């Protein structure tokens, strides 16, 4: 979204980083917060609140890459 927005959305065509498939930004189903990922760490029925900023930073430091938390109700 960021790189397309810088150009005024001249095109909506995009290759999604999660699987490398070509698609269009207007056909994606956004449900906030959302993200594209090459892998996931799934925690089922955590029985706790969201991770705090310090916890997310510690996880990101351990992985060597920033992380985003996306919760889903399945």
Secondary structure, DSSP 8 states (H G I E B T S, - for coil): -HHHHHTTSS--EEE-TTT--EEEGGGS---SS----S-----SS--S----HHHHHHHHHHHTS---------
